[in-house]
Amino acid sequence: MGLKELRNAEHLSASSINDYIDCGLLYKFGRIDKIPAEFKPDALEFGSAIHLALADFHMEKMRGSYLSVKQLHECFETHWRKLTDGRDDIKYAEGNDPEILLLKGQELLTAYYNKAPWKEYECIGIEEPFSFYVKGCPLPIIGAIDLIEKDDSGTIIISDFKTSARSYSNDEVTRNFQLVLYQMAMKEKGYSNSDILLRFDCLIKTKQPKFESYYTIRDEIDEIRARKKIVTVSKGIARGIFLPNDSAYNFKCKGCSFKKNCDAWFLEEVA
């Protein structure tokens, strides 16, 4: 079953769990009430186009063909134009527009092509969907792994593509929740006896675009913590507990696309 079909049923995912923890109202508006967002950030569509282009690139490699950097650029342009042409709901950051971001994306993909370890490993999965259950949570955990590779020793390498404005810190890599879910998903797919290595492939949108890979691992304690978090979040959702987080430390708050709904929610009792 593909990710689109998996999303049709009630579920949890890494992003939805993070949304709930970051701000319960954000989760409620988008995933329970299904309120249309006021806008789509340009970074969201940009990241989607990068993901699609890299999926095309690695799919060709898995078939035994290698795209040139020019062909990779063309893939990105095709996806970018499909995602953005004729759209008036995309909110572009100051200094950005579709053409500027087209060039920026192609520059980032050049950095990826030249620096990423895509020639080193065997590609065994692209945009691989998954669904599994955690004891105590009635909802399946779903998602899709961007890239699955295997090295000469049989180690499985799970990679997630990221676009970022800066390099990642060590804590951001070692404490990332999404990666532990990917490891748990791979074990459910029959790789529980394999060595698993986790990696962020990060395309960094600095003035001089660059690419960095970050490798990490997760152990049984990380998986236990993840299961506890999943069960606790599912209980909160089932009980209708959606706490707002409008603190100055919530980075999602400033650019939230549900700002009007949030303001209205806070003023309900006053009205």
Number of C-alpha atoms within 10 A of each C-alpha: 8 13 15 10 8 17 13 8 10 13 17 22 19 18 13 17 20 15 18 23 18 19 20 21 23 26 23 20 17 16 15 13 9 10 12 11 15 15 15 17 16 19 17 12 16 21 18 19 24 26 20 17 24 22 19 17 23 23 20 13 16 15 9 8 11 15 16 12 17 12 13 21 21 14 21 27 20 14 18 24 15 12 15 16 9 9 11 9 13 19 17 15 10 6 7 13 13 16 12 10 17 18 14 19 25 21 18 22 25 21 19 23 19 12 13 17 11 15 10 11 15 17 20 15 18 20 19 15 17 20 20 15 16 15 10 13 17 15 19 17 22 21 26 17 22 22 22 21 19 19 12 9 7 12 15 23 21 22 23 20 20 18 21 15 13 12 18 15 9 12 8 10 17 16 13 14 19 17 24 23 23 22 24 19 23 21 14 14 12 9 15 13 7 12 13 20 18 21 18 18 20 24 28 21 18 14 8 10 18 20 23 17 19 16 16 15 15 18 10 10 9 15 16 11 12 18 20 15 15 21 16 14 21 19 15 14 15 10 9 12 14 17 16 19 17 15 11 9 9 11 11 16 19 12 10 16 19 18 15 11 16 17 10 12 13 11 10 8 7 7 6
